[in-house]
Amino acid sequence: MMIKQTPDLTENDTTPYALYQHRREFLKFLGGAALLGAALPQRAWAKSAFSTDETPTDFADITTYNNFYEFGTGKDEPAIKAKTLITSPWSVTVDGACEKPGTYTLEDILKPHALEERIYRMRCVEGWSMVIPWQGFPLGQLLKRFQPTSKAKFVRFETLADPKQMPELKQNVLDWPYTEGLRMDEAMHPLTLLATGLYNKPLLNQNGAPLRLVVPWKYGFKSIKSIVRISFVEQQPVSSWEKANAREYGFYSNVNPTVDHPRWAQYNERRIGEFSKRKTLMFNGYEAQVASLYSGMDLRKNY
């Protein structure tokens, strides 16, 4: 199904800053999530060498100010509507250029991996940002288990697309299912995380439960939520927002303060919970770790 849109479609249609709208409904919802978290073993996470020392954004803000179009285009809608998402049982299909394709349960995926905390910056292309204490493990550790072949040049990811669980699919805002992709070296980079939780709690539905990608040097829409398929492919995949508007959303989508989005300047940002703006850092502050991935590339052309 092709998307039905105007040329002005963006990663998040312009919405008012509604962080505290429907606050009572949010807190009521979060109360149920807190009960779930309390039933699970709690632990003090060792601080990862990859973590920023910046103060994390408030838990309530991280879980009530979200982009998840399958549950609505308003920032407040996912926290309210994503309660219909069923995350257990869950499985992920692995296919393409690998030696061990198949359908793996969530338990299969998680069992061999030790979870760690990574406190990462998250920068939205709309000009706002957060600092999020994720729990998860490096994506590369998982991908190696499937033994990708030499033909695997890229990794393509796909989000669940179930109209019964995701009522906003009928709006055709995008060409569902939501898809994203990384070059193989980006996917294998030690900063690239497969997240299962945040703030020492399992991921809430609106944050992409039970598995989501986190690529901290790229704009937030690259970090695909509720993953059900991982494909090893030879050709560069077309991501959902690239398909929707290639002029505004390139495949790489690296945070770059020198390259403005047609709708939003990228040289500064507003950290959620703060009033003043701050300077946006190249690669979202991860330049020392990832700049070598793009050596020799024209980052204005390869945006």
C-alpha positions in Angstrom: 0.0 0.0 0.0 1.5 3.3 -1.0 1.4 6.2 1.4 -1.3 8.9 1.1 0.3 12.1 1.9 1.2 15.6 0.9 4.7 16.6 0.1 4.8 18.3 3.5 4.6 15.0 5.5 7.3 15.0 8.2 8.6 12.5 10.8 6.3 14.1 13.3 3.6 16.4 12.0 4.0 19.7 13.8 2.4 19.4 17.2 2.1 21.7 20.2 4.4 21.1 23.1 1.9 19.0 25.0 4.2 17.3 27.5 1.9 17.8 30.4 -1.4 17.4 28.6 -3.6 14.6 30.0 -1.2 14.3 32.9 -3.6 12.4 35.1 -4.2 9.8 32.4 -0.5 9.4 32.0 0.2 8.9 35.7 -2.6 6.4 35.9 -1.1 4.4 33.1 2.4 4.6 34.5 1.0 3.3 37.8 0.2 0.0 36.1 3.6 -0.1 34.5 5.2 0.5 37.9 3.5 -2.6 39.2 5.0 -4.6 36.4 8.4 -3.3 37.1 8.1 -4.0 40.8 7.5 -7.7 40.0 10.8 -8.0 38.3 14.2 -8.3 39.9 15.8 -4.9 40.5 19.5 -4.3 40.2 22.1 -1.6 40.3 23.5 -1.4 36.8 27.2 -0.9 36.4 27.8 2.3 34.5 28.9 1.6 31.0 32.0 3.2 29.5 29.7 4.3 26.7 27.4 6.3 28.9 27.2 10.0 29.0 27.6 11.7 32.4 24.6 14.0 31.7 21.6 13.9 33.9 18.9 11.6 32.5 15.5 13.1 31.5 12.7 12.5 33.9 11.0 9.0 33.6 7.6 10.5 33.2 8.8 12.7 30.3 10.5 9.9 28.5 7.4 7.7 28.7 4.7 10.3 27.9 6.3 12.4 25.1 6.7 9.9 22.2 6.6 9.4 18.5 5.0 6.1 17.6 2.7 6.8 14.7 1.1 3.3 14.9 -0.6 4.7 18.0 -1.2 8.3 16.9 0.7 11.3 15.6 0.3 13.4 18.8 3.1 13.2 21.4 0.6 12.2 24.1 -1.2 9.5 22.1 1.2 6.5 22.3 1.2 6.5 26.1 -2.6 6.3 26.1 -3.3 4.1 23.1 -0.3 1.7 23.1 -1.9 -0.3 26.0 -3.5 -2.5 23.2 0.0 -3.8 22.2 0.5 -7.4 23.2 4.2 -8.0 23.9 4.1 -11.6 25.2 4.5 -13.9 23.5 6.8 -12.2 21.0 9.0 -13.5 18.3 11.4 -12.1 15.7 11.9 -13.5 12.2 15.5 -13.4 10.9 16.1 -13.9 7.2 18.2 -13.0 4.2 21.9 -13.5 3.8 22.7 -15.4 6.9 23.5 -19.0 7.9 21.0 -19.3 10.7 17.7 -17.8 9.6 14.5 -18.6 11.5 11.9 -17.4 13.9 13.2 -16.8 17.4 11.2 -16.2 20.5 12.0 -13.2 22.7 13.5 -15.7 25.2 15.7 -17.2 22.5 17.0 -13.7 21.7 17.7 -12.5 25.2 19.0 -15.6 26.9 22.7 -15.6 26.0 23.2 -11.8 26.6 24.1 -9.9 29.7 22.1 -6.7 29.9 23.8 -3.4 30.7 22.9 0.2 31.2 23.7 2.8 28.5 22.9 6.4 29.3 22.6 7.9 25.8 21.6 11.2 24.4 18.6 11.0 22.0 18.1 13.8 19.5 14.9 14.2 17.5 15.0 15.8 14.1 12.3 18.2 15.3 14.9 19.9 17.5 14.2 18.4 20.9 16.3 15.9 22.8 16.4 13.7 25.9 19.0 11.7 27.9 17.7 8.2 28.4 19.1 5.4 30.6 18.5 2.4 28.4 19.1 -1.2 29.4 20.0 -3.7 26.7 23.0 -5.2 24.9 25.0 -4.4 21.7 23.1 -5.3 18.6 26.3 -6.7 17.0 26.3 -9.5 19.6 22.9 -10.7 18.4 23.7 -10.3 14.7 26.8 -12.5 15.0 24.7 -15.4 16.2 22.9 -15.5 12.9 26.2 -15.7 11.0 25.6 -13.2 8.2 27.3 -14.1 4.9 29.6 -11.9 2.8 26.5 -10.8 0.9 25.1 -9.0 3.9 25.9 -5.4 3.4 23.0 -3.9 5.3 20.5 -4.8 8.0 16.8 -4.1 7.5 14.4 -3.9 10.5 10.7 -4.1 10.6 8.1 -3.1 13.2 5.0 -5.1 14.0 2.0 -4.0 11.9 -1.2 -5.4 13.4 -4.3 -3.3 12.9 -6.0 -5.0 15.8 -3.3 -3.9 18.2 -2.3 -0.7 16.4 -5.5 1.2 15.5 -3.8 4.1 13.8 -2.5 1.9 10.9 -5.7 2.6 9.2 -4.8 6.2 8.8 -2.1 5.4 6.2 0.2 8.1 7.5 3.1 5.9 6.3 3.4 2.8 4.1 3.2 0.2 6.9 5.0 -1.7 8.3 7.5 0.7 9.6 11.0 -0.2 8.3 14.5 1.1 9.0 18.0 0.1 8.0 21.6 0.3 8.8 24.8 -0.3 7.0 26.5 -3.5 8.4 29.3 -1.6 10.0 26.8 0.7 11.7 24.8 -2.2 13.0 27.9 -3.9 14.3 29.3 -0.8 16.0 29.6 -1.2 19.8 27.4 1.9 20.4 24.4 0.4 18.6 22.1 -1.1 21.2 19.2 -3.4 21.2 17.2 -2.0 24.1 14.9 -4.0 26.4 14.2 -1.5 29.1 14.9 2.0 30.5 15.2 3.3 34.0 15.7 -0.2 35.3 12.2 -1.2 34.1 11.0 -3.2 31.1 10.3 -1.0 28.0 6.8 0.4 28.1 4.7 -0.1 25.0 5.0 3.5 23.9 8.8 3.3 24.1 8.9 0.3 21.7 8.4 -2.8 23.8 9.7 -5.4 23.9 12.7 -4.8 21.6 13.8 -1.6 20.0 16.9 -0.3 18.3 18.9 2.6 19.7 21.5 4.3 17.5 22.5 7.4 19.5 24.4 9.3 16.8 21.4 9.3 14.5 18.1 11.1 14.7 15.5 9.3 16.8 13.3 8.0 14.0 16.2 5.6 13.0 15.7 3.8 16.4 12.9 1.5 15.2 10.5 0.2 17.9 8.8 -3.2 18.5 10.9 -5.1 16.1 9.5 -8.3 14.5 11.9 -8.9 11.6 15.6 -8.5 11.0 16.8 -9.1 7.5 20.4 -9.3 6.1 20.3 -7.7 2.7 22.8 -6.9 -0.1 21.2 -3.6 -1.3 20.6 -0.5 0.8 17.0 -0.8 2.1 14.6 2.1 1.8 13.4 3.2 5.2 9.9 4.3 5.9 10.6 8.1 6.2 12.9 8.0 3.2 10.1 6.4 1.2 7.7 9.0 2.5 9.8 12.0 1.7 13.4 11.3 0.5 14.1 15.1 0.1 13.7 15.5 3.9 14.8 12.1 5.2 18.0 10.5 4.0 19.1 6.9 4.7 21.9 7.8 7.0 20.1 10.5 9.2 23.2 11.3 11.2 22.8 14.1 13.7 24.6 17.0 11.9 24.2 20.6 13.1 25.6 21.9 9.8 22.8 20.3 7.7 19.4 21.7 8.4 16.2 19.7 7.8 14.0 21.7 5.4 11.6 22.3 8.4 13.9 22.5 11.4 17.3 24.1 11.9 19.6 21.6 13.5 22.3 23.8 15.1 20.6 23.8 18.5 18.0 21.8 20.4 15.7 22.0 23.4 16.3 19.3 26.0 13.0 18.1 27.4 12.7 19.4 30.9 14.8 22.5 30.2 13.7 26.0 29.0 16.8 27.2 27.2 18.3 25.7 24.1 21.7 24.1 23.8 24.1 23.6 20.9 23.7 20.4 19.0 26.8 18.3 18.8 28.1 16.6 15.6 26.9 13.0 15.6 25.0 13.9 18.8 28.2 14.1 20.7 29.5 10.7 19.6 31.9 12.0 16.9 35.0 10.5 18.4 33.5 7.0 18.3 31.7 7.0 14.9 33.2 9.7 12.6 35.5 7.1 11.0 32.5 5.2 9.7 31.9 8.0 7.3 35.5 8.9 6.3 35.6 10.4 2.9 31.8 10.7 2.6 30.1 14.0 1.7 27.8 14.3 4.7 25.7 17.0 3.0 24.9 14.6 0.1 24.7 11.5 2.3 22.4 13.0 4.9 
